[in-house]
Amino acid sequence: MWKELSFIAAAGFLALSISGLAACSTTTTATAGEDSESTRVCVRERPTGSHVAVRVCRTRAQIAEERENARETIEEIGRIEATATPDT
């Protein structure tokens, strides 16, 4: 049981570290009318556990990939929790 719980906790921490950045503000570096996957978007984010915001720039494609990876991780955690058998 503890092995499963520690794995679930580690997977949860991974999901939070992937998607656990709190956005403070958003600025795009694209010109007006440009909305492609290569458009860079810059945001000020506070990493989890920090009060200091840092500026992070990513392309729209990178943002979409990070969201998809976080979604898949959370779904995997749900599947693991659903199949875990409690020790009785």
KOLMIZA-477673 format. One record per residue (C-alpha): residue number from 1; residue in one letter; x, y, z. Coordinates in nm, 4 decimals, decimal comma. Layout:
// residues N
<node><num>NUM</num><residuo>A</residuo><xx>X</xx><yy>Y</yy><zz>Z</zz></node>
...
//
This chain:
// residues 88
<node><num>1</num><residuo>M</residuo><xx>0,0000</xx><yy>0,0000</yy><zz>0,0000</zz></node>
<node><num>2</num><residuo>W</residuo><xx>0,2745</xx><yy>0,2475</yy><zz>0,0905</zz></node>
<node><num>3</num><residuo>K</residuo><xx>0,4522</xx><yy>0,1757</yy><zz>-0,2342</zz></node>
<node><num>4</num><residuo>E</residuo><xx>0,1363</xx><yy>0,2629</yy><zz>-0,4310</zz></node>
<node><num>5</num><residuo>L</residuo><xx>0,0743</xx><yy>0,5732</yy><zz>-0,2212</zz></node>
<node><num>6</num><residuo>S</residuo><xx>0,4304</xx><yy>0,6962</yy><zz>-0,2649</zz></node>
<node><num>7</num><residuo>F</residuo><xx>0,4026</xx><yy>0,6435</yy><zz>-0,6412</zz></node>
<node><num>8</num><residuo>I</residuo><xx>0,0729</xx><yy>0,8336</yy><zz>-0,6496</zz></node>
<node><num>9</num><residuo>A</residuo><xx>0,2258</xx><yy>1,1136</yy><zz>-0,4419</zz></node>
<node><num>10</num><residuo>A</residuo><xx>0,5276</xx><yy>1,1315</yy><zz>-0,6738</zz></node>
<node><num>11</num><residuo>A</residuo><xx>0,3033</xx><yy>1,1379</yy><zz>-0,9810</zz></node>
<node><num>12</num><residuo>G</residuo><xx>0,0914</xx><yy>1,4099</yy><zz>-0,8216</zz></node>
<node><num>13</num><residuo>F</residuo><xx>0,3999</xx><yy>1,6157</yy><zz>-0,7475</zz></node>
<node><num>14</num><residuo>L</residuo><xx>0,5101</xx><yy>1,5714</yy><zz>-1,1084</zz></node>
<node><num>15</num><residuo>A</residuo><xx>0,1728</xx><yy>1,6929</yy><zz>-1,2335</zz></node>
<node><num>16</num><residuo>L</residuo><xx>0,1887</xx><yy>1,9945</yy><zz>-1,0039</zz></node>
<node><num>17</num><residuo>S</residuo><xx>0,5416</xx><yy>2,0773</yy><zz>-1,1072</zz></node>
<node><num>18</num><residuo>I</residuo><xx>0,4430</xx><yy>2,0559</yy><zz>-1,4724</zz></node>
<node><num>19</num><residuo>S</residuo><xx>0,1310</xx><yy>2,2647</yy><zz>-1,4442</zz></node>
<node><num>20</num><residuo>G</residuo><xx>0,1790</xx><yy>2,4284</yy><zz>-1,1045</zz></node>
<node><num>21</num><residuo>L</residuo><xx>0,3147</xx><yy>2,7579</yy><zz>-1,2219</zz></node>
<node><num>22</num><residuo>A</residuo><xx>0,0885</xx><yy>3,0463</yy><zz>-1,1373</zz></node>
<node><num>23</num><residuo>A</residuo><xx>0,0726</xx><yy>3,2996</yy><zz>-1,4166</zz></node>
<node><num>24</num><residuo>C</residuo><xx>0,0950</xx><yy>3,6614</yy><zz>-1,3058</zz></node>
<node><num>25</num><residuo>S</residuo><xx>0,0578</xx><yy>3,8419</yy><zz>-1,6361</zz></node>
<node><num>26</num><residuo>T</residuo><xx>0,0710</xx><yy>3,7666</yy><zz>-2,0056</zz></node>
<node><num>27</num><residuo>T</residuo><xx>0,2325</xx><yy>3,9559</yy><zz>-2,2910</zz></node>
<node><num>28</num><residuo>T</residuo><xx>0,2627</xx><yy>3,8293</yy><zz>-2,6463</zz></node>
<node><num>29</num><residuo>T</residuo><xx>0,5506</xx><yy>3,9153</yy><zz>-2,8717</zz></node>
<node><num>30</num><residuo>A</residuo><xx>0,3530</xx><yy>3,8611</yy><zz>-3,1931</zz></node>
<node><num>31</num><residuo>T</residuo><xx>0,2527</xx><yy>4,1314</yy><zz>-3,4338</zz></node>
<node><num>32</num><residuo>A</residuo><xx>-0,1148</xx><yy>4,2153</yy><zz>-3,4788</zz></node>
<node><num>33</num><residuo>G</residuo><xx>-0,3042</xx><yy>3,9465</yy><zz>-3,6678</zz></node>
<node><num>34</num><residuo>E</residuo><xx>-0,0339</xx><yy>3,6811</yy><zz>-3,6257</zz></node>
<node><num>35</num><residuo>D</residuo><xx>-0,1687</xx><yy>3,3727</yy><zz>-3,4509</zz></node>
<node><num>36</num><residuo>S</residuo><xx>0,0545</xx><yy>3,0803</yy><zz>-3,5391</zz></node>
<node><num>37</num><residuo>E</residuo><xx>0,2053</xx><yy>2,7965</yy><zz>-3,3401</zz></node>
<node><num>38</num><residuo>S</residuo><xx>0,5443</xx><yy>2,9708</yy><zz>-3,3533</zz></node>
<node><num>39</num><residuo>T</residuo><xx>0,4131</xx><yy>3,2854</yy><zz>-3,1810</zz></node>
<node><num>40</num><residuo>R</residuo><xx>0,5994</xx><yy>3,3438</yy><zz>-2,8563</zz></node>
<node><num>41</num><residuo>V</residuo><xx>0,3983</xx><yy>3,4169</yy><zz>-2,5448</zz></node>
<node><num>42</num><residuo>C</residuo><xx>0,5770</xx><yy>3,5581</yy><zz>-2,2410</zz></node>
<node><num>43</num><residuo>V</residuo><xx>0,4307</xx><yy>3,5380</yy><zz>-1,8917</zz></node>
<node><num>44</num><residuo>R</residuo><xx>0,5499</xx><yy>3,6178</yy><zz>-1,5426</zz></node>
<node><num>45</num><residuo>E</residuo><xx>0,5095</xx><yy>3,3014</yy><zz>-1,3372</zz></node>
<node><num>46</num><residuo>R</residuo><xx>0,5641</xx><yy>3,2183</yy><zz>-0,9732</zz></node>
<node><num>47</num><residuo>P</residuo><xx>0,7101</xx><yy>2,8696</yy><zz>-0,9433</zz></node>
<node><num>48</num><residuo>T</residuo><xx>0,5368</xx><yy>2,6550</yy><zz>-0,6832</zz></node>
<node><num>49</num><residuo>G</residuo><xx>0,6758</xx><yy>2,7374</yy><zz>-0,3388</zz></node>
<node><num>50</num><residuo>S</residuo><xx>0,8198</xx><yy>3,0726</yy><zz>-0,4415</zz></node>
<node><num>51</num><residuo>H</residuo><xx>0,7047</xx><yy>3,4321</yy><zz>-0,4040</zz></node>
<node><num>52</num><residuo>V</residuo><xx>0,9423</xx><yy>3,5519</yy><zz>-0,6751</zz></node>
<node><num>53</num><residuo>A</residuo><xx>0,7936</xx><yy>3,5714</yy><zz>-1,0238</zz></node>
<node><num>54</num><residuo>V</residuo><xx>1,0133</xx><yy>3,4954</yy><zz>-1,3244</zz></node>
<node><num>55</num><residuo>R</residuo><xx>0,9523</xx><yy>3,5741</yy><zz>-1,6899</zz></node>
<node><num>56</num><residuo>V</residuo><xx>0,9061</xx><yy>3,2661</yy><zz>-1,9059</zz></node>
<node><num>57</num><residuo>C</residuo><xx>0,8609</xx><yy>3,2744</yy><zz>-2,2835</zz></node>
<node><num>58</num><residuo>R</residuo><xx>0,7259</xx><yy>2,9791</yy><zz>-2,4816</zz></node>
<node><num>59</num><residuo>T</residuo><xx>0,5764</xx><yy>2,9248</yy><zz>-2,8236</zz></node>
<node><num>60</num><residuo>R</residuo><xx>0,2064</xx><yy>2,8462</yy><zz>-2,8499</zz></node>
<node><num>61</num><residuo>A</residuo><xx>0,3057</xx><yy>2,4945</yy><zz>-2,9610</zz></node>
<node><num>62</num><residuo>Q</residuo><xx>0,5141</xx><yy>2,4454</yy><zz>-2,6451</zz></node>
<node><num>63</num><residuo>I</residuo><xx>0,2267</xx><yy>2,5659</yy><zz>-2,4272</zz></node>
<node><num>64</num><residuo>A</residuo><xx>-0,0141</xx><yy>2,3238</yy><zz>-2,5969</zz></node>
<node><num>65</num><residuo>E</residuo><xx>0,2339</xx><yy>2,0361</yy><zz>-2,5529</zz></node>
<node><num>66</num><residuo>E</residuo><xx>0,2836</xx><yy>2,1144</yy><zz>-2,1821</zz></node>
<node><num>67</num><residuo>R</residuo><xx>-0,0933</xx><yy>2,1236</yy><zz>-2,1258</zz></node>
<node><num>68</num><residuo>E</residuo><xx>-0,1376</xx><yy>1,7908</yy><zz>-2,3039</zz></node>
<node><num>69</num><residuo>N</residuo><xx>0,1442</xx><yy>1,6310</yy><zz>-2,1002</zz></node>
<node><num>70</num><residuo>A</residuo><xx>-0,0091</xx><yy>1,7589</yy><zz>-1,7747</zz></node>
<node><num>71</num><residuo>R</residuo><xx>-0,3538</xx><yy>1,6295</yy><zz>-1,8773</zz></node>
<node><num>72</num><residuo>E</residuo><xx>-0,2112</xx><yy>1,2858</yy><zz>-1,9616</zz></node>
<node><num>73</num><residuo>T</residuo><xx>-0,0254</xx><yy>1,2717</yy><zz>-1,6295</zz></node>
<node><num>74</num><residuo>I</residuo><xx>-0,3388</xx><yy>1,3555</yy><zz>-1,4335</zz></node>
<node><num>75</num><residuo>E</residuo><xx>-0,5373</xx><yy>1,0929</yy><zz>-1,6271</zz></node>
<node><num>76</num><residuo>E</residuo><xx>-0,2662</xx><yy>0,8356</yy><zz>-1,5534</zz></node>
<node><num>77</num><residuo>I</residuo><xx>-0,2841</xx><yy>0,9188</yy><zz>-1,1832</zz></node>
<node><num>78</num><residuo>G</residuo><xx>-0,6603</xx><yy>0,8651</yy><zz>-1,1969</zz></node>
<node><num>79</num><residuo>R</residuo><xx>-0,6150</xx><yy>0,5261</yy><zz>-1,3643</zz></node>
<node><num>80</num><residuo>I</residuo><xx>-0,3589</xx><yy>0,4205</yy><zz>-1,1028</zz></node>
<node><num>81</num><residuo>E</residuo><xx>-0,5850</xx><yy>0,5289</yy><zz>-0,8169</zz></node>
<node><num>82</num><residuo>A</residuo><xx>-0,8823</xx><yy>0,3485</yy><zz>-0,9727</zz></node>
<node><num>83</num><residuo>T</residuo><xx>-0,6913</xx><yy>0,0209</yy><zz>-1,0085</zz></node>
<node><num>84</num><residuo>A</residuo><xx>-0,5086</xx><yy>0,0367</yy><zz>-0,6734</zz></node>
<node><num>85</num><residuo>T</residuo><xx>-0,6402</xx><yy>-0,2190</yy><zz>-0,4276</zz></node>
<node><num>86</num><residuo>P</residuo><xx>-0,6512</xx><yy>-0,1137</yy><zz>-0,0624</zz></node>
<node><num>87</num><residuo>D</residuo><xx>-0,4697</xx><yy>-0,3311</yy><zz>0,1892</zz></node>
<node><num>88</num><residuo>T</residuo><xx>-0,7212</xx><yy>-0,4867</yy><zz>0,4257</zz></node>
//
